[in-house]
């Protein structure tokens, strides 16, 4: 993996083993699939505005694989590679492909062949060759990694020159209602401290990407009950922080947290849950220096006039 020139930046003390454990049961996180599908749909709308014709696509953090057939439909000549750090998610993605009749390719990965394949790997350390893909797609996965700058560097490495990166992730205002409710109980972190959009933009430039475009929107989901709100919050993954509170909340502390949520009921009687969704895309430009550090100067020779 090609590391950034600067020391890696820690977005949060995330325990990657804990992340794998939280996503070890696909059924546990299925409750929040409605939000993942909505954001994926909005990403696909953005992707349609970019003129690309990829022959190799990587879905980084593919989960149970719902985006794989959609990407295959959009690019039928492409090979789609679903990557996830959780073996359980990869197994579920294979199972879903079998149910829908999708082909499962076996053997050596070849850039020229179409179909869907799967790989269990860390997004920041992909066992893939340099210049491997034309498109890297990632929906709501980046915020689970403690070193997003290393992830960007790895995505830059595996992309071909001119290749496109498109991703979504959560921003700082996500789950703000849950944070406020737990603040009634203790000072321990109960949700991720999500990275700001502008920091991601800076990291894309530092990783070598060109023309990064970042935008953000807030999605509010409303609930009748606090229990359903918390169920969906847990289904989005949970708390993988090394600094998280160890052990369960006591009964009284849990009631104080619920009271903290109830104080936030809106005028219409609903409880709200905020999601700040960050969208980003950027291209891998042609290199300006050689591997030995020599500058590359490009110029076009004048064309000969037609006779």
SERO-4910 file (N, C-alpha, C, O; in steps of 0.05 Angstrom, whole numbers):
BEGIN
 pado doro    nc1    nc2    nc3   cac1   cac2   cac3    cc1    cc2    cc3    oc1    oc2    oc3
  Unk    A     17    -24      0      0      0      0     17     25      0     37     26     15
  Unk    A     10     45    -16     25     69    -17     14     88      4     -8     98      1
  Unk    A     30     94     25     21    111     46     23    140     39     40    147     22
  Unk    A      7    158     50     10    186     45     37    196     55     50    184     71
  Unk    A     45    220     44     71    231     51     71    238     81     92    236     94
  Unk    A     49    247     92     47    255    119     39    231    136     28    212    126
  Unk    A     44    232    163     36    210    180      5    207    179     -9    227    175
  Unk    A     -5    182    181    -33    177    179    -49    193    200    -40    196    223
  Unk    A    -73    202    192    -90    217    211   -111    198    222   -124    183    208
  Unk    A   -114    199    248   -133    182    262   -159    197    264   -161    217    278
  Unk    A   -180    187    250   -206    201    251   -219    196    279   -233    214    289
  Unk    A   -213    173    290   -224    166    316   -210    140    324   -201    125    307
  Unk    A   -209    134    350   -197    108    359   -215     85    354   -225     72    373
  Unk    A   -219     79    328   -237     57    320   -222     30    321   -200     28    312
  Unk    A   -235     11    333   -224    -17    335   -235    -33    311   -259    -40    311
  Unk    A   -218    -38    291   -227    -52    267   -238    -80    274   -256    -90    260
  Unk    A   -226    -94    293   -237   -120    301   -265   -117    312   -282   -134    307
  Unk    A   -270    -95    327   -297    -90    337   -316    -84    314   -339    -92    315
  Unk    A   -307    -70    293   -323    -65    270   -332    -91    257   -355    -95    251
  Unk    A   -312   -109    254   -319   -135    242   -339   -150    259   -357   -163    249
  Unk    A   -336   -149    285   -355   -162    304   -383   -150    302   -403   -165    302
  Unk    A   -385   -124    300   -411   -111    298   -425   -118    272   -450   -118    271
  Unk    A   -410   -123    251   -422   -130    226   -421   -160    220   -425   -169    197
  Unk    A   -416   -176    241   -415   -205    237   -442   -218    233   -444   -240    223
  Unk    A   -463   -204    241   -491   -214    238   -506   -196    219   -516   -175    227
  Unk    A   -508   -203    193   -522   -186    174   -551   -180    182   -561   -158    177
  Unk    A   -564   -198    196   -592   -193    204   -593   -170    225   -613   -156    226
  Unk    A   -572   -167    241   -572   -146    261   -572   -118    249   -584   -100    260
  Unk    A   -559   -115    226   -557    -88    214   -578    -84    192   -579    -63    180
  Unk    A   -594   -104    186   -614   -103    164   -635    -82    169   -647    -71    150
  Unk    A   -641    -75    195   -662    -56    201   -657    -29    189   -675    -14    183
  Unk    A   -631    -22    184   -624      4    174   -619      4    144   -609     23    132
  Unk    A   -626    -18    130   -621    -20    102   -637      1     86   -628      9     64
  Unk    A   -660     10     97   -676     30     83   -660     55     78   -662     68     57
  Unk    A   -643     63     97   -627     87     95   -604     82     76   -598    100     59
  Unk    A   -591     59     78   -569     53     60   -579     53     31   -565     63     13
  Unk    A   -602     42     26   -613     41     -1   -620     68    -12   -616     75    -35
  Unk    A   -631     85      6   -638    112     -3   -613    128    -10   -613    142    -31
  Unk    A   -593    126      5   -568    141     -1   -554    129    -25   -543    144    -42
  Unk    A   -555    103    -29   -544     90    -53   -559    100    -78   -546    106    -98
  Unk    A   -585    103    -76   -601    113    -98   -592    141   -106   -590    148   -129
  Unk    A   -587    158    -86   -578    185    -91   -550    186   -103   -543    203   -119
  Unk    A   -533    167    -94   -507    165   -106   -508    157   -135   -494    167   -152
  Unk    A   -526    137   -142   -529    129   -169   -538    152   -187   -530    154   -210
  Unk    A   -555    169   -177   -564    192   -192   -540    210   -198   -538    221   -220
  Unk    A   -522    214   -179   -498    230   -183   -480    217   -203   -468    230   -220
  Unk    A   -478    190   -202   -460    175   -219   -469    178   -248   -452    178   -267
  Unk    A   -495    179   -253   -505    181   -280   -497    208   -294   -497    210   -318
  Unk    A   -489    228   -277   -481    253   -288   -452    254   -297   -443    272   -310
  Unk    A   -437    232   -289   -409    231   -296   -406    210   -319   -415    187   -317
  Unk    A   -393    218   -340   -390    201   -364   -366    182   -359   -343    190   -363
  Unk    A   -372    158   -351   -351    137   -348   -361    111   -360   -385    106   -362
  Unk    A   -342     95   -369   -349     69   -381   -329     49   -370   -312     39   -385
  Unk    A   -332     42   -344   -311     25   -331   -312     -4   -340   -334    -15   -346
  Unk    A   -289    -16   -341   -287    -45   -345   -282    -60   -319   -286    -84   -318
  Unk    A   -274    -46   -298   -270    -58   -272   -280    -39   -251   -272    -16   -250
  Unk    A   -298    -48   -234   -310    -32   -213   -305    -45   -186   -310    -69   -183
  Unk    A   -297    -30   -166   -294    -40   -139   -315    -27   -121   -317     -2   -120
  Unk    A   -331    -43   -108   -350    -34    -88   -337    -38    -61   -337    -60    -50
  Unk    A   -326    -17    -50   -310    -18    -25   -329    -15     -1   -341      6      3
  Unk    A   -331    -37     15   -350    -37     37   -377    -45     26   -397    -32     31
  Unk    A   -378    -67     11   -403    -75     -3   -424    -86     15   -448    -88      6
  Unk    A   -418    -94     40   -438   -105     57   -449   -131     46   -434   -148     36
  Unk    A   -476   -133     46   -489   -157     36   -492   -156      5   -504   -174     -7
  Unk    A   -481   -135     -7   -479   -135    -37   -503   -123    -52   -505   -130    -75
  Unk    A   -520   -106    -40   -543    -97    -56   -536    -79    -79   -551    -77    -98
  Unk    A   -512    -65    -78   -505    -47   -100   -491    -62   -123   -489    -52   -145
  Unk    A   -482    -87   -118   -468   -101   -139   -484   -106   -164   -475   -100   -186
  Unk    A   -509   -117   -162   -525   -120   -186   -533    -94   -199   -536    -93   -224
  Unk    A   -536    -73   -183   -543    -47   -195   -520    -36   -211   -523    -26   -234
  Unk    A   -495    -39   -201   -472    -30   -216   -468    -48   -240   -460    -38   -261
  Unk    A   -474    -74   -238   -471    -91   -261   -491    -84   -283   -485    -85   -307
  Unk    A   -515    -76   -275   -535    -68   -294   -527    -42   -308   -532    -39   -332
  Unk    A   -515    -24   -293   -506      2   -305   -483     -3   -324   -480     12   -344
  Unk    A   -465    -22   -317   -441    -27   -333   -439    -57   -339   -423    -71   -327
  Unk    A   -456    -67   -358   -457    -96   -363   -432   -108   -373   -428   -133   -371
  Unk    A   -413    -93   -384   -388   -104   -394   -367   -104   -373   -344   -114   -378
  Unk    A   -373    -94   -350   -352    -91   -329   -352   -115   -310   -372   -129   -306
  Unk    A   -329   -119   -298   -326   -138   -276   -330   -121   -250   -317   -101   -247
  Unk    A   -348   -130   -233   -354   -117   -208   -343   -133   -185   -348   -157   -183
  Unk    A   -326   -120   -169   -313   -133   -147   -324   -122   -120   -319    -99   -114
  Unk    A   -338   -138   -105   -348   -130    -79   -327   -136    -58   -318   -158    -54
  Unk    A   -320   -115    -43   -299   -117    -22   -311   -109      5   -325    -89      7
  Unk    A   -306   -126     25   -315   -119     52   -296   -131     72   -284   -152     67
  Unk    A   -293   -118     95   -275   -128    116   -287   -150    132   -273   -164    147
  Unk    A   -314   -154    130   -328   -174    146   -333   -199    130   -346   -198    110
  Unk    A   -321   -222    139   -327   -247    125   -357   -254    124   -366   -265    104
  Unk    A   -371   -247    145   -400   -252    145   -415   -237    124   -433   -247    111
  Unk    A   -406   -212    119   -419   -196     98   -413   -207     71   -431   -208     54
  Unk    A   -389   -215     66   -382   -227     40   -397   -253     36   -407   -258     14
  Unk    A   -400   -269     56   -415   -294     54   -444   -288     48   -457   -301     31
  Unk    A   -456   -267     61   -483   -260     55   -487   -249     27   -507   -255     14
  Unk    A   -467   -234     17   -468   -223    -10   -467   -246    -30   -482   -246    -50
  Unk    A   -451   -266    -26   -451   -290    -43   -477   -304    -43   -488   -313    -63
  Unk    A   -489   -306    -19   -515   -319    -16   -537   -304    -31   -554   -317    -44
  Unk    A   -537   -278    -29   -557   -262    -43   -554   -265    -73   -573   -265    -88
  Unk    A   -529   -266    -82   -524   -269   -111   -535   -296   -121   -546   -297   -143
  Unk    A   -532   -317   -105   -543   -343   -112   -573   -342   -114   -584   -355   -132
  Unk    A   -586   -328    -96   -615   -327    -96   -626   -312   -120   -647   -319   -130
  Unk    A   -611   -292   -130   -621   -277   -153   -610   -287   -179   -615   -275   -200
  Unk    A   -595   -309   -178   -586   -322   -203   -561   -308   -215   -555   -313   -238
  Unk    A   -548   -291   -199   -524   -278   -210   -501   -298   -211   -498   -315   -194
  Unk    A   -484   -295   -232   -461   -313   -235   -440   -308   -213   -435   -285   -207
  Unk    A   -428   -329   -203   -406   -326   -184   -381   -336   -199   -378   -359   -206
  Unk    A   -363   -317   -202   -338   -323   -217   -318   -335   -198   -315   -326   -176
  Unk    A   -303   -355   -208   -283   -369   -192   -257   -368   -207   -256   -370   -231
  Unk    A   -235   -365   -192   -209   -365   -204   -196   -338   -205   -204   -319   -190
  Unk    A   -176   -336   -221   -161   -311   -222   -178   -288   -234   -193   -292   -253
  Unk    A   -176   -264   -221   -191   -241   -230   -177   -229   -255   -153   -224   -255
  Unk    A   -194   -226   -276   -183   -215   -301   -199   -190   -307   -223   -190   -308
  Unk    A   -184   -167   -312   -198   -142   -317   -218   -143   -340   -237   -127   -340
  Unk    A   -213   -160   -359   -230   -159   -383   -256   -175   -381   -273   -172   -398
  Unk    A   -259   -191   -361   -283   -207   -360   -304   -194   -342   -298   -180   -323
  Unk    A   -329   -198   -350   -351   -185   -335   -362   -205   -315   -356   -229   -315
  Unk    A   -379   -194   -297   -391   -211   -276   -386   -198   -249   -376   -176   -247
  Unk    A   -392   -213   -228   -389   -204   -201   -372   -223   -185   -375   -248   -187
  Unk    A   -353   -212   -170   -335   -229   -153   -333   -215   -126   -344   -193   -122
  Unk    A   -320   -228   -107   -320   -220    -79   -292   -222    -67   -276   -240    -75
  Unk    A   -287   -204    -48   -261   -204    -35   -264   -194     -7   -276   -173     -2
  Unk    A   -253   -209     13   -254   -200     41   -227   -187     47   -206   -200     47
  Unk    A   -227   -160     52   -202   -146     55   -207   -119     68   -230   -109     68
  Unk    A   -186   -108     81   -187    -81     92   -186    -61     69   -169    -64     51
  Unk    A   -203    -41     70   -203    -20     49   -177     -6     46   -170      4     25
  Unk    A   -161     -4     68   -136     10     67   -112     -8     60    -90      1     60
  Unk    A   -118    -34     54    -96    -52     47   -107    -74     29   -111    -97     37
  Unk    A   -113    -66      4   -126    -84    -15   -105   -102    -29    -85    -92    -38
  Unk    A   -109   -128    -30    -91   -146    -44    -95   -145    -74   -100   -166    -87
  Unk    A    -93   -121    -85    -98   -117   -114    -74   -102   -125    -61    -86   -111
  Unk    A    -70   -106   -151    -48    -92   -164    -54    -63   -168    -77    -54   -167
  Unk    A    -33    -47   -172    -35    -19   -178    -50    -16   -205    -48    -34   -222
  Unk    A    -64      6   -209    -78     11   -234    -97    -11   -241    -97    -22   -263
  Unk    A   -114    -18   -222   -130    -42   -224   -159    -37   -232   -172    -54   -244
  Unk    A   -170    -13   -226   -198     -8   -230   -203     19   -243   -187     37   -242
  Unk    A   -226     21   -256   -234     46   -269   -253     62   -251   -256     86   -255
  Unk    A   -266     48   -232   -285     62   -215   -284     48   -187   -286     24   -185
  Unk    A   -281     65   -167   -284     56   -139   -309     69   -128   -311     93   -127
  Unk    A   -327     52   -118   -353     61   -108   -354     52    -78   -346     29    -72
  Unk    A   -363     70    -61   -364     62    -32   -387     77    -19   -388    102    -18
  Unk    A   -407     62     -9   -431     73      3   -431     69     33   -432     46     42
  Unk    A   -429     90     49   -431     89     78   -411     69     91   -419     54    109
  Unk    A   -387     69     81   -367     51     93   -343     66    104   -330     57    123
  Unk    A   -336     89     93   -311    102    100   -309    110    129   -288    109    141
  Unk    A   -332    118    141   -331    127    169   -325    105    189   -321    111    213
  Unk    A   -325     80    180   -318     57    198   -288     53    200   -279     35    215
  Unk    A   -272     67    185   -243     63    185   -229     84    201   -236    108    198
  Unk    A   -210     77    218   -196     97    235   -177    115    219   -170    137    229
  Unk    A   -169    107    195   -149    123    180   -160    127    151   -150    115    133
  Unk    A   -179    145    148   -190    150    121   -170    160    101   -173    155     77
  Unk    A   -149    174    111   -128    183     92   -114    160     79   -106    161     56
  Unk    A   -109    138     94    -97    114     83   -116    100     64   -107     88     44
  Unk    A   -141    101     70   -161     89     52   -161    104     25   -160     92      4
  Unk    A   -160    131     26   -159    147      2   -134    141    -14   -135    138    -39
  Unk    A   -111    138      0    -86    132    -14    -87    105    -27    -77    101    -49
  Unk    A   -101     85    -15   -103     59    -27   -122     59    -50   -117     46    -71
  Unk    A   -144     74    -48   -162     76    -71   -149     90    -94   -153     82   -117
  Unk    A   -132    110    -88   -117    123   -109    -98    103   -123    -95    104   -147
  Unk    A    -85     86   -107    -66     66   -118    -79     47   -137    -68     41   -158
  Unk    A   -103     37   -130   -115     16   -146   -130     27   -170   -137     12   -188
  Unk    A   -136     53   -170   -149     65   -193   -130     70   -216   -106     76   -212
  Unk    A   -140     66   -240   -124     73   -264   -124    104   -267   -141    118   -256
  Unk    A   -105    114   -283   -105    142   -289   -131    149   -303   -139    136   -322
  Unk    A   -144    170   -294   -170    177   -305   -193    163   -291   -217    169   -297
  Unk    A   -187    145   -272   -208    130   -258   -222    148   -238   -212    169   -230
  Unk    A   -247    140   -232   -265    156   -215   -269    143   -188   -273    119   -186
  Unk    A   -268    159   -167   -276    151   -140   -302    165   -134   -305    189   -138
  Unk    A   -322    149   -124   -347    161   -115   -354    147    -88   -355    123    -86
  Unk    A   -360    164    -68   -365    152    -42   -385    169    -26   -390    192    -33
  Unk    A   -397    157     -6   -414    171     13   -406    162     41   -396    140     45
  Unk    A   -411    179     61   -405    172     89   -421    192    106   -432    211     97
  Unk    A   -421    186    132   -435    204    151   -417    227    160   -392    223    163
  Unk    A   -429    250    165   -415    273    175   -421    279    204   -436    264    217
  Unk    A   -409    300    216   -410    305    245   -437    307    258   -440    300    281
  Unk    A   -457    317    244   -484    320    256   -500    295    257   -523    295    267
  Unk    A   -490    273    247   -504    247    247   -508    238    275   -490    238    292
  Unk    A   -533    229    281   -540    218    307   -537    238    330   -532    230    353
  Unk    A   -539    263    324   -535    284    345   -556    281    367   -550    288    390
  Unk    A   -580    272    361   -600    268    382   -592    246    401   -598    248    425
  Unk    A   -580    225    391   -571    203    408   -548    212    426   -547    206    450
  Unk    A   -529    228    415   -507    238    431   -518    256    454   -508    254    476
  Unk    A   -538    273    447   -548    291    468   -562    275    490   -561    282    513
  Unk    A   -576    253    482   -590    237    502   -571    223    521   -575    222    545
  Unk    A   -550    212    509   -530    198    526   -514    217    543   -503    209    563
  Unk    A   -512    242    535   -498    262    551   -512    267    578   -500    277    597
  Unk    A   -537    258    579   -552    260    605   -542    239    625   -547    241    649
  Unk    A   -527    219    614   -518    196    631   -489    198    639   -482    196    662
  Unk    A   -471    202    619   -443    203    624   -429    218    602   -441    229    584
  Unk    A   -403    220    604   -387    235    584   -373    216    565   -357    225    548
  Unk    A   -378    190    566   -366    171    548   -378    174    520   -401    181    517
  Unk    A   -362    169    499   -372    171    472   -390    147    465   -381    124    468
  Unk    A   -414    152    456   -432    131    449   -438    130    419   -451    112    409
  Unk    A   -427    149    404   -428    148    374   -401    157    364   -385    168    378
  Unk    A   -396    152    338   -371    160    326   -370    190    323   -390    203    319
  Unk    A   -346    202    326   -343    231    321   -337    234    291   -313    236    283
  Unk    A   -357    234    275   -354    233    246   -338    257    235   -339    279    246
  Unk    A   -322    252    213   -304    271    202   -319    292    185   -338    286    172
  Unk    A   -309    317    186   -321    339    171   -315    336    141   -294    326    133
  Unk    A   -334    345    125   -332    344     96   -307    357     86   -294    347     67
  Unk    A   -300    380     97   -277    395     86   -251    380     92   -232    381     76
  Unk    A   -250    366    114   -226    350    121   -223    327    100   -200    321     92
  Unk    A   -245    315     93   -243    294     72   -233    306     46   -217    293     32
  Unk    A   -243    330     39   -234    342     14   -204    347     14   -190    342     -6
  Unk    A   -193    356     37   -164    360     40   -149    334     37   -128    333     24
  Unk    A   -160    313     49   -146    287     48   -146    275     20   -127    262     12
  Unk    A   -167    281      4   -168    272    -24   -145    285    -39   -132    272    -55
  Unk    A   -142    311    -35   -120    325    -50    -93    314    -41    -75    310    -58
  Unk    A    -89    310    -15    -64    300     -5    -58    272    -16    -35    265    -20
  Unk    A    -79    256    -21    -75    229    -31    -69    229    -61    -62    209    -72
  Unk    A    -72    252    -74    -65    254   -103    -89    256   -121    -85    255   -146
  Unk    A   -113    258   -111   -137    260   -128   -139    288   -139   -130    307   -127
  Unk    A   -152    290   -162   -156    315   -175   -186    322   -176   -203    304   -177
  Unk    A   -192    347   -176   -219    357   -179   -239    345   -160   -260    336   -168
  Unk    A   -232    343   -134   -251    332   -115   -276    350   -113   -274    374   -111
  Unk    A   -299    337   -113   -324    351   -110   -338    340    -85   -343    316    -84
  Unk    A   -343    357    -65   -356    348    -40   -382    363    -37   -383    387    -41
  Unk    A   -403    349    -28   -427    363    -20   -440    347      2   -433    324      8
  Unk    A   -460    359     15   -472    348     39   -501    354     39   -510    375     30
  Unk    A   -516    336     51   -545    341     56   -552    328     83   -538    309     92
  Unk    A   -573    337     95   -583    325    120   -609    311    115   -628    322    103
  Unk    A   -611    286    124   -635    270    122   -645    266    150   -630    258    168
  Unk    A   -671    272    155   -683    268    181   -703    246    179   -722    246    163
  Unk    A   -700    226    197   -719    204    199   -734    207    225   -722    213    245
  Unk    A   -761    204    224   -777    209    248   -788    182    258   -793    163    243
  Unk    A   -793    182    284   -802    157    298   -824    164    318   -825    186    329
  Unk    A   -841    144    322   -861    147    344   -850    139    371   -858    151    391
  Unk    A   -831    120    371   -821    110    396   -790    112    398   -777    111    377
  Unk    A   -780    116    422   -751    117    426   -739     89    421   -716     88    411
  Unk    A   -753     68    427   -742     41    423   -736     36    393   -715     25    387
  Unk    A   -754     44    375   -750     40    347   -727     58    337   -710     49    321
  Unk    A   -725     82    347   -703    100    340   -676     87    348   -658     87    331
  Unk    A   -674     77    372   -649     65    381   -643     39    366   -620     33    361
  Unk    A   -664     24    358   -659      0    343   -646      6    316   -628     -7    307
  Unk    A   -656     27    303   -645     35    277   -616     46    281   -599     41    264
  Unk    A   -612     61    302   -585     72    307   -565     49    311   -543     51    301
  Unk    A   -573     29    326   -556      5    330   -551    -10    303   -530    -20    298
  Unk    A   -573    -11    287   -571    -26    262   -552    -13    242   -544    -25    223
  Unk    A   -546     13    246   -527     26    228   -498     17    234   -480     24    219
  Unk    A   -495      2    255   -468     -9    261   -463    -12    290   -456    -33    300
  Unk    A   -466     10    305   -460      9    333   -437     27    340   -430     45    326
  Unk    A   -424     21    363   -402     37    373   -376     20    373   -372      4    391
  Unk    A   -358     25    354   -333      9    353   -309     24    366   -286     15    362
  Unk    A   -314     45    381   -292     60    392   -278     45    415   -291     32    431
  Unk    A   -252     47    415   -236     35    437   -242     49    463   -239     37    484
  Unk    A   -251     74    462   -256     90    485   -286     88    494   -294    103    512
  Unk    A   -301     70    482   -329     68    489   -332     59    518   -314     47    530
  Unk    A   -356     64    530   -362     55    557   -362     24    557   -376     12    540
  Unk    A   -349     12    575   -348    -17    578   -372    -26    596   -376    -14    617
  Unk    A   -386    -46    587   -409    -55    603   -435    -41    595   -435    -21    582
  Unk    A   -457    -53    604   -483    -42    597   -491    -20    617   -481    -18    639
  Unk    A   -509     -2    607   -519     18    625   -537      5    646   -551    -14    641
  Unk    A   -537     16    670   -555      7    690   -584     17    684   -587     33    666
  Unk    A   -603      6    698   -631     12    692   -637     41    695   -650     53    678
  Unk    A   -627     53    716   -632     82    721   -619     99    700   -630    119    691
  Unk    A   -594     92    693   -580    108    673   -594    105    646   -596    125    631
  Unk    A   -604     81    639   -618     78    614   -643     95    613   -650    106    593
  Unk    A   -657     96    636   -682    112    637   -675    142    634   -690    156    621
  Unk    A   -653    151    645   -645    179    641   -639    185    612   -646    206    601
  Unk    A   -626    165    598   -621    168    570   -647    170    554   -650    187    537
  Unk    A   -667    153    561   -693    154    547   -707    181    552   -719    192    534
  Unk    A   -704    191    576   -716    216    583   -703    238    566   -716    258    558
  Unk    A   -677    236    562   -663    255    545   -673    255    517   -675    276    504
  Unk    A   -680    231    507   -692    230    480   -720    242    480   -728    257    462
  Unk    A   -736    236    500   -764    245    502   -765    276    503   -784    287    492
  Unk    A   -745    288    515   -745    317    516   -742    330    488   -747    354    485
  Unk    A   -733    313    469   -728    324    442   -752    320    423   -750    325    399
  Unk    A   -775    310    434   -798    306    417   -806    333    403   -806    354    416
  Unk    A   -813    331    378   -821    355    363   -850    363    368   -864    349    383
  Unk    A   -858    385    357   -885    394    361   -906    375    351   -928    374    361
  Unk    A   -898    359    330   -917    340    319   -917    313    335   -930    294    327
  Unk    A   -902    312    357   -901    288    373   -881    268    365   -878    247    378
  Unk    A   -866    273    343   -847    253    333   -819    258    345   -812    280    353
  Unk    A   -804    236    346   -776    237    353   -760    238    326   -767    223    308
  Unk    A   -740    254    325   -724    257    300   -696    245    304   -685    246    326
  Unk    A   -685    235    282   -658    225    281   -645    237    256   -654    233    234
  Unk    A   -623    252    260   -610    267    239   -587    251    227   -572    238    242
  Unk    A   -585    252    201   -562    240    187   -550    261    168   -563    269    149
  Unk    A   -526    269    174   -511    286    156   -496    268    136   -478    253    144
  Unk    A   -504    269    111   -493    251     91   -474    267     73   -481    287     61
  Unk    A   -449    258     72   -428    270     55   -425    254     30   -423    229     31
  Unk    A   -425    268      7   -420    255    -19   -394    267    -30   -389    291    -28
  Unk    A   -378    250    -42   -353    260    -54   -346    244    -79   -351    220    -81
  Unk    A   -335    258    -98   -323    243   -121   -298    259   -131   -296    283   -128
  Unk    A   -280    243   -142   -255    255   -152   -242    235   -172   -249    212   -172
  Unk    A   -224    246   -188   -210    229   -208   -181    226   -201   -169    243   -187
  Unk    A   -169    203   -210   -141    200   -207   -128    213   -232   -132    203   -254
  Unk    A   -112    234   -229   -100    247   -252    -74    233   -261    -64    215   -248
  Unk    A    -65    241   -284    -39    230   -294    -17    240   -275    -18    262   -266
  Unk    A      3    223   -270     24    231   -252     41    254   -263     44    257   -287
  Unk    A     51    270   -244     68    293   -252     98    287   -249    114    301   -260
  Unk    A    104    266   -234    132    258   -231    134    228   -235    114    213   -232
  Unk    A    158    218   -242    163    190   -244    167    178   -217    168    192   -197
  Unk    A    169    151   -216    173    138   -190    200    146   -177    203    143   -153
  Unk    A    219    156   -193    244    164   -183    245    194   -176    265    205   -167
  Unk    A    221    208   -179    219    236   -172    225    255   -194    225    279   -189
  Unk    A    229    246   -218    234    264   -241    208    275   -251    188    261   -253
  Unk    A    208    301   -258    184    314   -268    176    303   -295    194    298   -312
  Unk    A    150    301   -300    139    292   -326    127    317   -339    109    329   -328
  Unk    A    137    324   -362    127    347   -377    112    336   -402    124    322   -418
  Unk    A     87    343   -404     71    334   -427     66    357   -446     61    380   -438
  Unk    A     68    351   -472     62    371   -492     52    356   -517     60    333   -521
  Unk    A     36    369   -532     25    358   -557     41    368   -581     46    392   -584
  Unk    A     49    349   -597     63    356   -622     43    368   -641     20    360   -643
  Unk    A     52    388   -656     33    401   -676     26    380   -697     43    365   -707
  Unk    A      1    380   -704     -9    362   -724     -1    372   -752     -1    396   -757
  Unk    A      5    352   -769     11    360   -797    -15    367   -811    -35    354   -807
  Unk    A    -14    389   -827    -38    397   -841    -46    375   -861    -30    362   -873
  Unk    A    -72    372   -863    -83    352   -882    -79    362   -910    -83    386   -916
  Unk    A    -71    344   -928    -67    351   -956    -94    350   -971    -95    355   -995
***
